[in-house]
Amino acid sequence: MLKKNVGSLDRIIRIALGIALIAGFFLNSGASFGWLYLVAGSIALATGVMSSCALYSIIGISTRKLEK
């Protein structure tokens, strides 16, 4: 299981951005690099929903507040 390292605001932004990018893929399906919208949107949405970012873990960053 991945360690949760994504804070509340970061999580909201990732979910909103993921939904917007996936919607952009379906609205511009004829674009030559439209699949990048789908890939980036899926990654942003998944990391937002799971509250865990592998890149943050590698770098050692956490936007989550410390629990007492």
C-alpha positions in Angstrom: 0.0 0.0 0.0 1.3 3.4 -0.9 1.8 6.0 1.9 -0.7 8.9 1.8 1.2 12.0 1.0 -1.3 14.3 -0.8 -3.1 17.0 1.2 -6.7 18.1 0.9 -6.2 21.1 -1.4 -3.7 19.2 -3.5 -6.2 16.4 -3.7 -9.1 18.6 -4.8 -6.9 20.3 -7.5 -5.8 16.9 -8.8 -9.3 15.5 -9.0 -10.6 18.6 -10.8 -7.7 18.7 -13.2 -8.1 15.0 -13.9 -11.8 15.3 -14.7 -11.1 18.4 -16.9 -8.3 16.6 -18.9 -10.4 13.5 -19.4 -13.3 15.7 -20.6 -10.9 17.5 -22.9 -9.9 14.1 -24.4 -13.5 13.3 -25.2 -14.3 16.8 -26.5 -11.2 16.9 -28.8 -11.0 13.3 -29.8 -9.7 14.2 -33.2 -6.6 15.9 -31.9 -3.3 14.3 -32.9 -2.0 14.1 -29.3 -5.4 13.9 -27.6 -4.4 10.7 -25.9 -2.0 12.7 -23.7 -5.1 14.3 -22.2 -6.5 10.9 -21.3 -3.2 9.7 -19.8 -2.4 12.8 -17.8 -6.0 13.1 -16.6 -6.1 9.5 -15.5 -2.9 9.9 -13.5 -4.1 13.1 -11.9 -7.5 11.6 -11.0 -6.0 8.4 -9.7 -3.4 10.2 -7.5 -6.1 12.5 -6.2 -8.5 9.7 -5.3 -5.9 7.5 -3.7 -4.2 10.5 -1.9 -0.9 9.1 -2.8 1.7 10.3 -5.4 4.6 8.0 -6.3 6.7 11.0 -7.5 6.2 12.7 -4.1 7.4 9.5 -2.4 10.5 9.4 -4.6 11.3 13.1 -3.9 10.3 13.0 -0.3 7.6 15.6 -0.4 4.3 15.5 1.5 1.5 18.1 1.3 -0.6 16.2 3.9 -0.8 17.6 7.4 0.9 15.7 10.1 -1.4 13.6 12.3 -1.2 13.8 16.1 
